[in-house]
Amino acid sequence: MKHVLNILFSNRTSGILLIVFAIAMAAATFIENDYGTETAKALVYNAKWFEILILLLTFNFIGNITKYNLFSWQKAPVFLFHLAFIIIILGSGITRYRGYEALMTIKEDTASNRMISIDSYLQLEMGNGSINKNFSSDPIFMSELGFNNIHEDYDFENKNIKVNLKKYIPRAHYNLKDTTQGATYIHIVIADSDERKDFYIKKGTRETIYGIPIAFESQHKSKKDIFITKKNDTWSASFPKSTNYFSMILNKASFYPKDSLVPLQFKALSEINNTPIVFNQISENKYLEIISKEKDPEIKNPEAAITISLESGKETKEITLFGGPGYMNPYRTLFINGIHINLRYGSKPIKLPFSIFLKDFILERYPGSNSPSAFYSNVEIQEKHRIFDYTIFMNNVLNHSGYRFFQSAYLPDESGTILSVNHDYWGTFTTYFGYALLALGMLLSLCWKSSHFGLTLKLLN
């Protein structure tokens, strides 16, 4: 044991660990530049091996303090150096396990206390008809270079559900391929925040999309479903309530009557549950696959997908979830072992203990140009016992109740602001305190009598 400690606390080990640390940081920088922040987090910053490396460095610094008796007054600068690194590592640990970052979007003349996480999570809602429970995984970081894992275990009403990753698809995109003995799919398009979302429902199945239940010739349909089937060689649909539509082909408006099987209007826009939806087309003899699109430098945060398997009792099912950092897609649904499960992969909603009201968003441009020079958010902080105003801009951060709000971006139509939120008071405080000790140690090393600089000055005098 003593021999092991001597190796762990040796100067040679210190040098090796610091070299490995430097190489890891350099590699992470190149990985982030080529493959994105999430891949860098998955392979380096949030990887277990990197945490072990940091832990070994911490033990090495602590051991060196005792081994070389750095508690003495003569060695105060060196002691401060070691103590500073230990405190900085402690601060990074607090940030890693307790802190988080999020984004908050607010439109003018509206208040919000809701933000979405920067990191991705696997979120599940489980129910059996009488009891419902919500579950969320630890943050999930996926790498384009591989080495991805998701292993989760959940217990619901004495039933165990195992979740495992089968496949990760970066820049995910649906692709229908022709085949002689393929399946039939209905292509549905949803407009979400001015973004197009494509969905494909296989014949004989039932899906819930944005809270809209759709049964495509499925035996498990309910009265609340939009039921689509073939009648007299014509694709028809029955809607649970009267639904208006505008046909882009016929250039006219009409409606689907309630609980009546009528011809389905393709490429017609309807609004169901406040969601714009288009039944685009039905394709037969197709094989549906999810592929990775080519990298597009114009798209900074492309949507990804994960295929996971769920095992409970004697049943095993697979499901593919689109999402990733910054995406909060609607839940997808499956039934397994008598459990109704809603699943989602991506950012999760986080509530603030107070609200922020956006009074005014100001965007300034360079003279004679459309390029923005600065933008400001005039906000009102609303909580139970007080209300106060604040202006957030690039170098003016709002600090309130342990949260830091930064001016990050704005909505494309300039109708609101996007704030970056950091919740890491103790991690930030601890790390900055470590930096202060490190600066003090550097300063003392220049004038301390027992330091190399001090001895050199003594010889010169």
Number of C-alpha atoms within 10 A of each C-alpha: 6 7 7 9 12 15 14 19 22 16 14 11 16 18 12 12 17 15 12 13 16 12 12 16 16 11 15 22 15 12 21 15 12 11 15 17 18 22 23 26 18 22 24 20 18 17 13 12 12 17 15 11 15 20 16 17 24 21 15 23 24 16 18 20 18 11 12 12 11 17 13 10 9 13 17 18 24 20 20 23 20 23 20 24 20 22 20 24 20 19 21 19 18 18 19 15 10 13 16 14 16 21 22 21 19 25 19 17 13 13 19 17 16 18 21 23 22 20 20 25 22 22 18 20 17 22 18 15 9 5 9 14 12 12 13 16 16 12 14 21 22 26 21 18 12 12 9 17 16 17 11 15 12 16 12 16 12 7 12 14 20 15 20 16 16 15 16 21 20 23 22 20 16 14 12 14 11 13 11 9 10 14 16 19 23 17 17 19 18 21 14 13 6 7 8 9 12 14 15 18 20 21 18 17 15 23 21 18 19 17 13 15 17 22 26 25 17 17 10 11 18 14 11 14 20 20 22 23 20 14 12 6 7 11 16 17 23 22 20 16 15 12 14 15 20 18 17 13 10 10 8 10 13 13 13 21 15 13 16 14 18 18 16 18 24 17 19 21 20 23 15 15 10 8 15 14 23 22 18 17 15 16 17 16 15 18 17 18 11 16 15 16 13 9 12 10 8 7 9 9 15 18 19 22 23 21 16 19 18 18 18 18 12 7 11 14 13 14 14 19 20 23 25 29 23 19 22 19 20 17 19 20 18 17 14 16 15 12 19 15 19 18 20 25 28 27 26 22 13 14 11 12 11 15 18 20 20 24 19 19 21 15 13 12 12 10 9 6 8 9 10 11 11 12 18 19 26 17 22 18 16 18 12 8 5 7 11 9 13 15 17 19 19 13 8 13 15 16 14 11 10 10 15 17 21 22 21 16 17 21 12 8 6 13 14 22 25 18 22 19 24 18 20 20 17 16 22 18 13 20 23 16 16 24 17 14 21 22 15 15 21 15 12 18 21 14 15 17 16 16 18 13 15 16 14 12 13 11 8 7 6
